[in-house]
Amino acid sequence: MKLFFASHNENKIREISAMLPANMMLKSLKDLSLTEEIVESGLTLEENALLKARFLHAHIHHASFADDSGLEVEVLNGRPGVYSARYAGPEKNDAANSRKLLRELEGKNNRSAVFKTVIAFVDGQQEFLFSGEVRGSIAHTPRGTKGFGYDPIFVPEGWSESFAEVEKEIKNSISHRAQAFDKFIRFLKEKSANRAAL
């Protein structure tokens, strides 16, 4: 089964590819020669995920999915949230985003945060949403080199390591994206089994 993923983000593509069952193959925007940047104008993760999935479906006329993720920091009233990828500017620079967030948290004791992912699936008839979240805290300095985005400064609840300090297999077993993707894959399997039973 081919899954068509509305993303240019190579890190996300690699991470989701590693979560796929053996009988599923991921096809990204690059694989489909779609170079256009999708404008993420939504005010929520759900809206942005749907915008991207609808964009791809409109171009290939095939069931498509997309995700949007955000880091919500309690003491910053949920920022950066839906603007996580471009928090420090439109360049979407991971290190700059983290530096800006750490500056805003200087002197603050409450470093509680939630990492969220929403996956949108559009098949031309219906639209479905799947979500996942992990609670944790923001470290005082970046730690580790194995992750991307805010992984070096996000420490999941009950852990001493950041997401960027552990092997990807460990992160992929508990992350916000892994939770949402697990729900999505179970949905696809049930849908496929129902079709086969007809």
N, C-alpha and C positions, 0 to 999 in steps of 0.2 A: 504494500500500500504506500502511495506517495502522499506526503503531507506538504502542503504549500504554505510557506511561512513568510509573512510580510515583514521582512527585516533586512537591513544592510549591516547590522551589528555582528561582526565576526565572532566576538566573544559569546554573545547569546546563541549564535548558530552552532558553535562548537559545544557549548554547554547542553543545549537541547538535543543535539545529535547524540551525545553520550548517554542521554536518558532513554533514547528510542528502543523499543523492542526490535529484535532482529528482523522481523517481517515488515518494518516500516522504514521509509527513506525520506529524508528531509530535502526539500527544494526551496532555496531562498530566492530573494529578488535577483541576486547576482546570477544564480543558475538560470533564471528566466530572462536574463538580459534586460531587466527593468532597473534603470539607473536613476529614475526620478525620485527625488527626496519627498517623502510624505509629510505634509504639514500637520504637526500634532497640535491642533488648535483646541482640543477638548479641555474641559475644566476638571475632569476626573480621569483616573486611570482607565475606568470602564469606557469612557467616551473615546479616549485616544486609541485603545486597543481595537474598538469597533471601527474607528476611522481607517486604521491601517488594514484590517481584515477586509473591509468593504472595498478599499482601493484595489487590493490584489484580486478579489473576486470579480470586480468590474473589468479588469484587464484580461483575466484568463478564463473567466466563466467556469470556474471550478471551485469546489469547496476550499476555503482558505482560512488560515488562522493568524493571529498576531498576539503579541503580549505587550503590556506596559507595566513598568515597575516603578516604585517610588519608596523613598526613605522618609518616614515621618518622625520628626524629633519632637518630643512632648513639650519641652521648654520653649521651642520655637513655634509653638502653635501649629505643628504639623508640617512645617517647612523642612526640607525643600519639596516634599510631596510630588505632585504631578510634574514639577519643574526639575526633578532630580538630575536628569541627564544634561540639562543646560543651565544649571544653577549659577555657574560662574560666567556664563556667556554662551552664545550660539555655537561655539566651536565644539561643545560637548567634550571638554577635556576632563578626564577622570581625576587627575591629580589636582587640577585647579578647583574642581568642585569640592573635593575633600578639604583642601586648604581653606576655602571660604567657610565651610561648615565648622571646621575646628576653630577658626578665628571667632565665629559667632558664639561658640560655646566656652570661650575663655572665661574663667572665673565662675562658671556655673557648675553647681554640684549635681543637679539633676541632668543625667545624660541618657535617660531612657528613650528608646526609639523602637519603631516597628518597620520592618522591611515588608513591602507588599508587592504582589504580582497579580495581575488580572489577565487571563487569556480569553480572547474573543474568537469564536468560530462562526463563520458565515457560510451557509450552503446554498444560498439563493432563495430559500423558502423560509428559513428560520435563522435566528441568531442566538447564540448561547454564550454564557459567561462562566468562567471557572476561576476561583481565587485561592490564594494561599498567603499566609503571613507568618513571620517569625519575629518574636519579641526579643529585645536585647538592649545593648547600650553602646554608646559611642566612645571608643578609646581616646586617650589623650594625644596619641601620635599614631601614624600609620604603622601597621605591623604585618609583615609577610608579603610575598610576591606572587602567590599562586592564583589570586583572584583578579577581579576587575571592578570597575565602578567604585562603589563605597566599601567593597569587601575588606580592604586593609584597615578600616576604622570601625567596622561593625563586629561586635562580639555578641553572639547569640546567648540568650538567657541560659545559665547553668554551665557555660563554657568559660575557659580561661584564654582560649585562642580566638583570633579574629577569623572571619571567613577566608582570608587570604593566607592564613598560616596552616591550614589543613589541606590534605589531598582533596582533589576535586570530587572523588568518589564519596568522601564523607560529607562534603558540602552538599552534593547532589542528592543525598539521602534525606536531608532535613530542610533545605532552603525553601524560601517563599516560592521560587519558581518551580522547584521540584514538587511541592504540594499541589500547586495549580496544574502542573503538567500531568501529575498522576491522576487527578480527577478527569482531565481532558482525555487521556488515553483510555481510562476505564469507560468513559462515555462512548468513545469511538468503538471499542470492543463490543459493548452492549448493543450499539446501533448495528454493527456488522452481524452480530449473532441473531438479532431480530430479523434482519433482511434474509439471512440464510434459512431461518425457520419458516418463512412465508412460502 
